Amino acid sequence: MKTSLVAIVITFAGIASGQPAAMQPQTQPAAPAQSQTAPSAQTQTAPGQTTAPAQTQGAAPAQTPAAAPQQKKEIKDPAEYNAYVGAIQQTDPTAQISGLEAFLAQYPNSVMKEDALETLMVDYQKTNNQAKMLEAAQRILQANPNNLRALALLSYMKRAQAEAGQDAQNNLTQGAQYAERGLQALQTAPKPDGTSDADFTKMKTQMSAIFNGTSGMAALQAKNYPQAQQRLRAAVEADPNDLRNVYPLALADLTGTPPNSVEGLYFIARAADLAAGGQ
């Protein structure tokens, strides 16, 4: 499994879960005198990742509506605010998990629910609890069906499980379903508050590679060669050095009807170079 890609998704989950949570001043003694901003969850850095601007192909209409700006989230209840801040300020992942799970149990409809779940997804990855990490991703989608980080993680992991021979057909089908939802959500995704344009472009490029790669692989398995070529080509454009997409694109080109022999032979050579450790 190419764990660096999982780390990329988790990294941007941490960025997104750092959305400021303002608190409106209240009359209770526990309320702060002025609006406060909740600190963000800690994020991981995936080293050595370089990408080009995202160019998702084949999944979006020519014109897409502009994304609405994200609104700052406000916690109005002082007790809820203190519970969230107390959990999110924990530096130990296990302690943060305990605090956030308690927070979500006590405040299941909190405005910070999605952010808390994204931080939990990060924490479960840090503690090597894959089952809970995937469960957290599912919980995120229950709160927001278009959450890009959860869709990318599930799409990637389902493909990885399929390639490892774990219920291959079912996992790849599920992965492709998450990928299709992700490609649609990617078109109108709002930039998280506090995220730079460069980081947001990087996130969309990397997620484009994940979504298109999984969708293309499922199309290849179904012998839908035109779609496989389209999606895998988009994945390779987003990440030219990912052998997991370069080689399947060569297969889709060479086995399609009619075959695209020129491109297919080029990517076969490219795959051989990558497999030998080339860049």
C-alpha positions as a printed NumPy array, in Angstrom:
array([[  0.   ,   0.   ,   0.   ],
       [  1.33 ,   3.43 ,  -0.906],
       [  0.861,   4.888,   2.56 ],
       [  2.152,   8.304,   1.507],
       [ -1.095,   8.917,  -0.373],
       [ -3.095,   8.005,   2.705],
       [ -0.961,  10.488,   4.626],
       [ -1.773,  13.136,   2.017],
       [ -5.503,  12.65 ,   2.518],
       [ -5.071,  12.648,   6.282],
       [ -2.929,  15.778,   6.083],
       [ -5.654,  17.706,   4.331],
       [ -8.232,  16.294,   6.712],
       [ -6.235,  17.951,   9.448],
       [ -6.114,  21.211,   7.5  ],
       [ -9.866,  21.139,   7.023],
       [-10.578,  20.225,  10.635],
       [ -8.697,  23.358,  11.622],
       [-11.712,  25.476,  10.699],
       [-12.037,  28.22 ,  13.322],
       [-14.883,  27.732,  15.755],
       [-15.904,  31.085,  17.137],
       [-17.933,  31.406,  20.289],
       [-20.552,  34.059,  20.742],
       [-20.302,  35.845,  24.113],
       [-22.905,  34.684,  26.627],
       [-24.126,  35.916,  29.976],
       [-23.047,  32.785,  31.871],
       [-19.869,  33.07 ,  33.955],
       [-18.103,  30.425,  31.864],
       [-18.412,  32.49 ,  28.683],
       [-15.338,  34.429,  27.574],
       [-15.58 ,  38.185,  27.421],
       [-14.832,  38.274,  23.679],
       [-15.247,  35.938,  20.762],
       [-12.637,  33.208,  20.738],
       [-11.31 ,  30.903,  18.096],
       [-10.848,  27.243,  18.777],
       [ -7.341,  25.972,  17.968],
       [ -6.954,  23.635,  15.054],
       [ -6.183,  19.965,  15.176],
       [ -2.554,  19.065,  14.583],
       [ -1.766,  17.868,  11.058],
       [  0.779,  15.549,   9.581],
       [  3.101,  16.477,   6.767],
       [  3.545,  14.118,   3.865],
       [  7.159,  14.671,   2.74 ],
       [  8.332,  14.588,  -0.827],
       [  5.04 ,  15.25 ,  -2.54 ],
       [  5.112,  17.479,  -5.623],
       [  2.215,  17.974,  -7.98 ],
       [  1.028,  20.019, -10.904],
       [ -2.22 ,  22.037, -10.996],
       [ -5.298,  19.793, -10.978],
       [ -6.897,  18.919, -14.298],
       [ -9.688,  16.461, -13.648],
       [-10.949,  15.113, -16.934],
       [-14.088,  13.391, -17.987],
       [-15.993,  13.672, -14.75 ],
       [-17.231,  17.244, -14.773],
       [-19.366,  19.336, -17.11 ],
       [-17.687,  22.134, -19.03 ],
       [-19.161,  24.763, -16.717],
       [-19.549,  24.297, -12.989],
       [-21.106,  26.644, -10.445],
       [-18.769,  28.608,  -8.246],
       [-18.218,  27.236,  -4.776],
       [-19.891,  29.143,  -1.984],
       [-17.502,  30.571,   0.611],
       [-17.419,  28.694,   3.879],
       [-19.018,  30.336,   6.868],
       [-17.175,  30.581,  10.162],
       [-18.66 ,  28.073,  12.569],
       [-19.857,  29.394,  15.914],
       [-20.443,  27.511,  19.143],
       [-22.98 ,  29.446,  21.203],
       [-23.089,  27.293,  24.328],
       [-20.123,  27.889,  26.706],
       [-20.149,  24.305,  28.005],
       [-20.074,  22.905,  24.47 ],
       [-17.308,  25.312,  23.504],
       [-15.192,  24.374,  26.506],
       [-15.723,  20.664,  25.823],
       [-14.601,  21.055,  22.219],
       [-11.579,  23.195,  23.049],
       [-10.599,  20.86 ,  25.867],
       [-10.636,  17.903,  23.467],
       [ -8.978,  19.58 ,  20.5  ],
       [ -6.138,  20.987,  22.609],
       [ -4.976,  17.512,  23.607],
       [ -1.596,  16.812,  22.002],
       [ -1.65 ,  13.057,  22.558],
       [ -3.78 ,  11.338,  19.857],
       [ -5.234,   8.814,  22.303],
       [ -6.285,  11.569,  24.703],
       [ -7.691,  13.584,  21.832],
       [ -9.703,  10.575,  20.638],
       [-11.166,  10.123,  24.11 ],
       [-12.052,  13.796,  24.407],
       [-13.596,  14.102,  20.948],
       [-15.619,  10.891,  21.247],
       [-16.987,  12.175,  24.561],
       [-17.72 ,  15.546,  22.954],
       [-19.624,  13.928,  20.06 ],
       [-21.579,  11.698,  22.43 ],
       [-22.622,  14.723,  24.493],
       [-23.197,  17.081,  21.562],
       [-24.194,  14.871,  18.593],
       [-25.642,  17.83 ,  16.653],
       [-22.798,  20.264,  17.27 ],
       [-21.846,  22.666,  14.494],
       [-18.328,  21.263,  14.943],
       [-19.368,  17.638,  14.405],
       [-17.791,  17.281,  10.972],
       [-14.561,  18.955,  12.117],
       [-14.38 ,  16.714,  15.186],
       [-14.873,  13.609,  13.054],
       [-12.158,  14.682,  10.627],
       [ -9.768,  15.12 ,  13.536],
       [-10.744,  11.668,  14.792],
       [ -9.93 ,  10.245,  11.349],
       [ -6.459,  11.787,  11.682],
       [ -6.023,  10.479,  15.216],
       [ -7.065,   6.931,  14.369],
       [ -4.543,   6.944,  11.51 ],
       [ -1.843,   8.169,  13.889],
       [ -2.627,   5.329,  16.291],
       [ -2.603,   2.753,  13.444],
       [ -6.261,   1.875,  13.959],
       [ -7.356,   1.377,  10.355],
       [-10.795,   0.003,  11.219],
       [-11.64 ,   3.052,  13.33 ],
       [-10.133,   5.376,  10.725],
       [-12.464,   3.966,   8.064],
       [-15.375,   4.065,  10.507],
       [-14.665,   7.738,  11.166],
       [-14.698,   8.372,   7.405],
       [-18.129,   6.749,   7.162],
       [-19.371,   8.858,  10.057],
       [-18.127,  11.969,   8.27 ],
       [-20.142,  11.067,   5.179],
       [-23.239,  10.677,   7.328],
       [-22.698,  14.263,   8.465],
       [-21.706,  15.531,   5.006],
       [-22.065,  13.199,   1.98 ],
       [-19.753,  15.46 ,  -0.061],
       [-16.819,  15.542,   2.352],
       [-13.79 ,  15.251,   0.068],
       [-11.34 ,  13.905,   2.641],
       [-13.6  ,  11.032,   3.634],
       [-14.475,  10.224,   0.005],
       [-10.805,  10.238,  -1.028],
       [ -9.748,   8.072,   1.888],
       [-12.492,   5.5  ,   1.322],
       [-11.935,   5.463,  -2.438],
       [ -8.222,   4.915,  -1.993],
       [ -8.533,   2.286,   0.734],
       [-11.203,   0.289,  -1.098],
       [ -8.974,   0.112,  -4.158],
       [ -6.003,  -0.897,  -2.01 ],
       [ -8.05 ,  -3.651,  -0.374],
       [ -9.19 ,  -4.891,  -3.788],
       [ -5.616,  -4.967,  -5.074],
       [ -4.621,  -6.926,  -1.963],
       [ -7.203,  -9.581,  -2.889],
       [ -9.682,  -8.699,  -0.151],
       [-13.133,  -9.189,  -1.695],
       [-11.661,  -7.592,  -4.811],
       [-14.744,  -7.088,  -6.954],
       [-16.934,  -5.693,  -4.194],
       [-14.241,  -3.395,  -2.784],
       [-13.313,  -2.036,  -6.205],
       [-16.976,  -1.38 ,  -7.002],
       [-17.432,   0.463,  -3.723],
       [-14.215,   2.379,  -4.273],
       [-15.419,   3.5  ,  -7.699],
       [-18.707,   4.69 ,  -6.201],
       [-16.84 ,   6.841,  -3.681],
       [-14.606,   8.063,  -6.517],
       [-17.547,   9.163,  -8.666],
       [-19.04 ,  11.057,  -5.745],
       [-15.674,  12.618,  -5.081],
       [-15.181,  13.76 ,  -8.664],
       [-18.534,  15.497,  -8.552],
       [-17.882,  17.086,  -5.156],
       [-14.458,  18.243,  -6.302],
       [-16.01 ,  20.581,  -8.855],
       [-17.692,  22.861,  -6.318],
       [-15.594,  22.231,  -3.208],
       [-15.119,  25.438,  -1.184],
       [-11.626,  26.32 ,  -0.053],
       [-11.338,  25.764,   3.713],
       [-10.886,  28.971,   5.666],
       [ -7.221,  29.554,   6.417],
       [ -5.994,  27.339,   3.555],
       [ -3.749,  28.967,   0.961],
       [ -4.59 ,  28.856,  -2.734],
       [ -1.477,  26.746,  -3.331],
       [ -2.421,  24.196,  -0.68 ],
       [ -5.991,  24.006,  -1.958],
       [ -4.786,  23.443,  -5.533],
       [ -2.408,  20.76 ,  -4.275],
       [ -5.204,  19.037,  -2.385],
       [ -7.496,  19.019,  -5.419],
       [ -4.726,  17.675,  -7.66 ],
       [ -3.928,  14.815,  -5.299],
       [ -7.568,  13.948,  -4.784],
       [ -8.132,  14.05 ,  -8.53 ],
       [ -5.402,  11.424,  -8.891],
       [ -7.047,   9.234,  -6.246],
       [-10.59 ,   9.533,  -7.595],
       [ -9.694,   9.14 , -11.261],
       [ -7.319,   6.283, -10.531],
       [ -9.896,   4.248,  -8.639],
       [-12.651,   4.988, -11.147],
       [-10.343,   4.141, -14.043],
       [ -9.236,   0.882, -12.468],
       [-12.849,  -0.185, -11.94 ],
       [-13.639,   0.693, -15.568],
       [-10.64 ,  -1.342, -16.728],
       [-11.814,  -4.353, -14.74 ],
       [-15.261,  -3.959, -16.319],
       [-13.608,  -3.734, -19.789],
       [-15.021,  -0.257, -20.274],
       [-11.862,   0.817, -22.067],
       [-12.883,   4.336, -23.169],
       [-13.764,   5.324, -19.611],
       [-10.715,   3.543, -18.244],
       [ -8.469,   5.466, -20.629],
       [-10.132,   8.765, -19.823],
       [-10.005,   8.426, -16.045],
       [ -6.573,   6.824, -15.833],
       [ -5.124,   9.437, -18.17 ],
       [ -6.488,  12.156, -15.872],
       [ -4.967,  10.348, -12.871],
       [ -1.571,  10.153, -14.586],
       [ -1.727,  13.829, -15.525],
       [ -2.327,  14.631, -11.857],
       [  0.506,  12.336, -10.695],
       [  2.835,  11.194, -13.514],
       [  4.976,   9.103, -11.152],
       [  2.309,   6.768,  -9.753],
       [  2.986,   3.32 , -11.194],
       [ -0.402,   2.133,  -9.925],
       [ -2.063,   4.346, -12.562],
       [  0.602,   4.445, -15.294],
       [  0.621,   0.685, -15.876],
       [ -3.193,   0.261, -15.939],
       [ -3.392,   3.17 , -18.414],
       [ -0.968,   1.3  , -20.692],
       [ -3.164,  -1.806, -20.432],
       [ -6.321,   0.197, -21.176],
       [ -4.645,   1.718, -24.25 ],
       [ -3.307,  -1.556, -25.594],
       [ -6.417,  -3.676, -24.98 ],
       [ -9.013,  -1.102, -26.059],
       [-10.96 ,  -1.331, -29.309],
       [ -9.319,   0.083, -31.296],
       [ -6.069,   0.045, -29.33 ],
       [ -4.11 ,   3.231, -28.766],
       [ -0.77 ,   1.577, -29.479],
       [  1.4  ,   4.681, -29.522],
       [  0.282,   5.921, -26.122],
       [  0.093,   2.397, -24.72 ],
       [  3.689,   1.572, -25.653],
       [  4.847,   4.888, -24.238],
       [  3.216,   4.18 , -20.88 ],
       [  4.465,   0.581, -20.845],
       [  7.976,   1.999, -21.141],
       [  7.167,   4.615, -18.534],
       [  5.85 ,   1.937, -16.163],
       [  9.013,  -0.123, -16.621],
       [ 11.124,   2.925, -15.825],
       [  9.103,   3.67 , -12.678],
       [  9.264,   0.047, -11.564],
       [ 13.047,   0.214, -11.905],
       [ 13.148,   3.267,  -9.677],
       [ 13.157,   5.981, -12.324],
       [ 11.337,   9.308, -12.081]])
